[in-house]
Amino acid sequence: MSLQDDVNAVKRCLDELVRSVGQLERDLAREQAPQERQSPAVAPGRPEALAAAPDAPYGASGRRGTEDEGTGHRDRRSP
């Protein structure tokens, strides 16, 4: 092959690559568009609700009855 043939082959490959990347970008945009329309997180006019966590340490009353939930007995270590 001559140098010119090599250059032409590279140009064809680059053109093919540009077309493929363009197609991938269009496919990706098409795939993302329905998700954005359906997602409540991105719905306009809907503020995101934040849960406030207290700065004070949690009391023992919040752990009452945890031995029934599979977290172990209060006075023993888990195996």
DAVENGI-V459025 format. One record per residue. N is the residue number from 1. PSI is psi in radians with two decimals (NA if undefined). Layout:
N_PSI + N_PSI
This chain:
1_2.53 + 2_2.95 + 3_-0.68 + 4_-0.68 + 5_-0.70 + 6_-0.75 + 7_-0.75 + 8_-0.68 + 9_-0.71 + 10_-0.72 + 11_-0.75 + 12_-0.73 + 13_-0.71 + 14_-0.71 + 15_-0.75 + 16_-0.71 + 17_-0.76 + 18_-0.74 + 19_-0.74 + 20_-0.74 + 21_-0.71 + 22_-0.75 + 23_-0.73 + 24_-0.71 + 25_-0.73 + 26_-0.74 + 27_-0.74 + 28_-0.76 + 29_-0.69 + 30_-0.65 + 31_-0.62 + 32_-0.49 + 33_-0.83 + 34_-0.62 + 35_-0.69 + 36_-0.61 + 37_-0.57 + 38_-0.32 + 39_2.17 + 40_-0.36 + 41_-0.46 + 42_0.17 + 43_2.32 + 44_2.54 + 45_0.16 + 46_1.81 + 47_2.61 + 48_2.21 + 49_2.27 + 50_2.42 + 51_2.28 + 52_2.30 + 53_2.29 + 54_2.64 + 55_-0.39 + 56_2.62 + 57_2.65 + 58_2.44 + 59_2.94 + 60_-0.41 + 61_-0.45 + 62_-0.29 + 63_0.08 + 64_2.26 + 65_0.21 + 66_-0.35 + 67_-0.39 + 68_-0.24 + 69_0.18 + 70_0.23 + 71_0.03 + 72_2.89 + 73_2.62 + 74_-0.65 + 75_0.06 + 76_2.74 + 77_2.60 + 78_2.64 + 79_NA
